[in-house]
Amino acid sequence: MIMRRFIRQLGAAALAGATVLMASCGFKEDQVALKLAHTLDQQHSVHRAMVFMDERLRELSGDTMRIDIYSGGQLGSERELIELLQIGSLAMTKVSASPMEGFVPEMKIFNLPYVFRDSDHFWNVLQSDIGKDLLLACERARLRGLGYLDAGSRSFYMNDVAVQTPADLNGQKIRVQNSQTAIKMVNALGGAATPVSWGELYTALQQGVVNGAENNPPSFYLSKHYEVSKYYTLDEHTYVPDLLLISTEVWNKLEPQQQAWLNQAVEEAVAYQRKLWQESTEESLAAVKAAGVEVIYPDKQPFIDAVKPLHDSYSGTEVGELLEQIKAIN
């Protein structure tokens, strides 16, 4: 398995690295090409925002820079893409903040449940010094955080159980991302956390390997998981942003003006994606309801009470201090 992964990464690195900062046939000789790969499909708001980012970068740079986008996991999983960035064989990627805790421990704050009171509080934190410092912390892993993309809030969806309270999760196998904090979160709520890769989740739900999962409305809809899971409980336990990352090796090769153009294109794309995300969320909820999914709006307080011991377990740690700072933000 290690050899297969090495061969896959070697092939991806060859493809990604070939034109990270070089011109390609048919393009201007002095045009800087940045390879960007992600695992989402082309309908997703993130991909559409990346296309917009490429268009804006071309305009801002006078067509001297461009972004070549590889969607749908063509170059590997999120972890594999991060590793390609670390060695400079890929310029940019989008990754969920959830698995980033394996590279930047402070990122586990996003996997803790009920850290953020609502969407406004969440974005106030991301735009504060706390959010900026978390992006800068990525540099310790040879990654530079360029910005946050909206991934909404995550909620539980189940095959056969209508979750109204944490007690309804008892004994239920719930798919989580590969994050120790996410595992602790589901276990604290009474479920049996079961890491499953995103690409294998539909089959796992269909075959009963897991009884449910948790994610945001657009992902629930676009993945077609609503075909199997007929109960969606909007408990909104976590707000986990997506991160737009660039390899520090690639970033440091860009001239200051090129960095400025890229930063502006990112800033505009982030604002555009947030608008698309809101539209996509509303459309997705309407679509799954039309498909027969029961959408449940539970009392969140019992869920918040159930995870208090998990919050308390971080008292006196760096994450615990960060948690207190976030709670203090309006």
SVG drawing of the C-alpha trace seen along z (x, -y; Angstrom):
<svg xmlns="http://www.w3.org/2000/svg" viewBox="-41 -45 53 49">
<polyline fill="none" stroke="black" stroke-width="0.4" points="0.0,0.0 2.9,-2.3 4.4,-1.6 1.1,-2.3 0.7,-5.6 4.3,-6.5 3.8,-5.8 0.5,-7.8 2.2,-10.7 5.2,-10.5 2.9,-10.7 0.8,-13.5 4.0,-15.4 5.3,-15.1 2.0,-16.4 1.6,-19.2 5.2,-20.3 5.7,-20.5 4.2,-24.0 4.0,-25.3 6.1,-28.3 6.8,-27.7 5.0,-28.5 3.1,-25.8 2.8,-25.3 0.3,-27.7 0.7,-30.3 2.9,-33.3 6.5,-32.5 6.6,-34.8 3.2,-33.7 3.4,-32.2 1.2,-29.1 0.1,-28.0 -1.2,-24.5 -4.2,-24.2 -5.8,-20.8 -8.8,-19.9 -11.2,-17.0 -14.6,-18.6 -16.7,-18.4 -17.1,-21.3 -20.7,-22.1 -19.3,-23.0 -19.2,-26.7 -15.5,-26.3 -14.6,-25.2 -16.7,-28.0 -14.9,-30.5 -11.5,-29.1 -12.5,-29.6 -13.4,-33.2 -10.0,-33.5 -8.2,-32.4 -10.1,-34.9 -9.4,-37.8 -5.7,-36.9 -5.3,-37.0 -7.0,-40.4 -5.0,-41.9 -1.7,-40.6 -2.3,-41.7 -2.5,-38.0 1.0,-37.3 -0.3,-34.9 -2.9,-32.1 -4.2,-29.2 -4.7,-25.7 -7.3,-23.9 -7.5,-20.1 -10.8,-19.1 -12.4,-16.0 -9.3,-14.5 -7.4,-14.0 -4.1,-14.5 -4.9,-12.7 -6.7,-13.0 -6.6,-16.1 -3.7,-14.8 -1.8,-13.8 -2.3,-17.3 -1.0,-18.9 2.1,-16.7 2.6,-17.8 2.5,-21.4 5.0,-20.7 7.6,-19.6 6.7,-22.3 5.4,-20.0 2.0,-21.6 1.3,-25.3 -2.1,-25.5 -5.0,-23.5 -8.2,-23.7 -8.4,-21.6 -10.8,-21.3 -9.5,-22.7 -10.5,-19.3 -7.6,-17.1 -5.2,-20.1 -5.0,-19.5 -2.5,-16.8 -0.2,-19.5 -1.2,-22.5 -2.4,-21.3 -4.3,-24.6 -6.6,-23.8 -8.3,-21.2 -10.3,-24.2 -12.5,-23.9 -13.4,-20.2 -14.6,-21.0 -18.4,-21.3 -20.3,-24.4 -17.2,-26.7 -19.1,-29.3 -22.5,-30.6 -23.6,-31.2 -22.4,-32.1 -21.7,-35.8 -19.6,-34.8 -17.7,-32.3 -16.8,-34.9 -16.0,-37.6 -13.4,-35.1 -11.9,-34.2 -11.5,-37.9 -9.9,-38.7 -6.3,-38.3 -7.1,-34.8 -8.1,-33.8 -5.1,-35.5 -2.7,-33.8 -4.2,-30.4 -3.4,-31.0 0.1,-32.0 0.6,-29.0 0.4,-26.9 3.9,-28.1 5.4,-25.8 4.2,-23.0 5.7,-24.7 2.2,-25.9 0.9,-29.4 -2.8,-30.1 -4.2,-32.5 -7.8,-32.6 -10.9,-30.9 -13.7,-29.5 -17.2,-29.0 -18.1,-25.4 -21.1,-26.3 -22.0,-24.3 -22.0,-20.5 -25.0,-18.5 -26.0,-14.9 -27.8,-12.9 -29.0,-9.4 -30.4,-6.5 -33.1,-5.4 -33.0,-7.5 -34.6,-10.9 -32.1,-12.6 -33.9,-15.0 -31.5,-14.7 -28.1,-13.3 -29.7,-10.2 -30.8,-9.3 -27.2,-9.0 -26.4,-6.2 -24.9,-3.2 -25.1,-4.7 -22.1,-4.4 -21.4,-7.9 -18.9,-8.6 -16.3,-11.3 -13.3,-12.8 -9.9,-11.5 -9.5,-13.8 -9.0,-12.7 -11.0,-15.7 -13.9,-14.9 -13.9,-11.3 -14.0,-12.7 -16.9,-15.0 -19.1,-12.2 -18.2,-9.9 -19.1,-12.7 -22.5,-12.9 -23.1,-9.2 -22.3,-8.0 -19.7,-5.6 -17.3,-7.6 -16.2,-5.8 -13.6,-7.4 -14.5,-6.7 -13.0,-8.4 -15.3,-10.7 -15.2,-8.7 -16.3,-5.5 -19.0,-7.1 -22.0,-6.6 -21.4,-2.8 -20.7,-2.7 -24.1,-4.3 -25.8,-2.1 -24.4,1.1 -24.9,0.1 -21.1,-0.1 -22.2,-3.4 -25.6,-4.5 -25.1,-8.1 -22.6,-10.9 -22.3,-14.7 -21.8,-17.4 -23.1,-20.7 -26.3,-20.9 -24.5,-21.3 -22.2,-18.3 -25.2,-16.2 -27.0,-17.1 -24.2,-17.0 -22.9,-13.7 -26.4,-12.2 -26.2,-10.9 -29.8,-12.0 -30.7,-9.0 -29.8,-6.7 -30.1,-9.0 -33.6,-10.2 -33.2,-12.2 -31.2,-15.4 -30.9,-17.1 -29.6,-20.7 -27.9,-20.7 -25.0,-22.7 -22.4,-21.2 -19.3,-22.5 -18.3,-25.3 -15.3,-23.9 -13.9,-26.3 -12.1,-25.3 -8.5,-26.7 -7.0,-27.9 -3.3,-27.0 -0.2,-27.7 3.2,-26.0 5.7,-28.3 8.3,-27.2 6.2,-28.4 5.1,-31.6 8.6,-32.6 9.5,-32.4 6.8,-34.9 7.8,-38.6 6.1,-41.0 3.8,-42.4 2.8,-38.8 2.0,-38.0 -0.1,-41.1 -2.1,-40.2 -2.7,-36.7 -3.8,-38.0 -6.3,-40.4 -7.7,-37.6 -8.0,-35.4 -9.8,-38.1 -12.3,-38.7 -12.8,-34.9 -13.5,-34.4 -16.2,-37.0 -17.7,-35.5 -17.7,-32.0 -19.5,-33.1 -22.3,-34.4 -22.4,-31.2 -22.3,-29.2 -25.4,-30.8 -27.3,-30.3 -26.1,-26.7 -27.2,-26.0 -30.7,-27.2 -31.0,-25.3 -29.7,-22.1 -32.0,-22.1 -35.0,-22.7 -33.8,-19.9 -33.4,-17.3 -36.8,-18.1 -38.3,-17.7 -36.6,-14.3 -38.3,-13.1 -35.7,-13.9 -37.1,-15.0 -35.2,-18.0 -35.2,-18.4 -34.5,-21.6 -33.7,-20.4 -33.2,-22.2 -29.4,-22.7 -29.0,-23.1 -28.9,-19.4 -26.2,-18.9 -24.2,-21.8 -24.6,-20.4 -23.4,-17.0 -20.1,-18.2 -19.2,-20.5 -16.9,-17.8 -15.0,-17.7 -14.5,-21.5 -13.4,-21.3 -10.8,-18.6 -8.8,-21.2 -8.6,-23.5 -5.0,-24.7 -3.9,-23.8 -3.2,-26.0 -6.4,-24.9 -8.3,-25.7 -6.9,-29.2 -7.8,-29.7 -11.4,-28.5 -11.7,-31.1 -10.4,-33.8 -13.0,-32.8 -15.9,-32.9 -14.9,-36.4 -15.3,-37.7 -18.7,-39.3"/>
</svg>
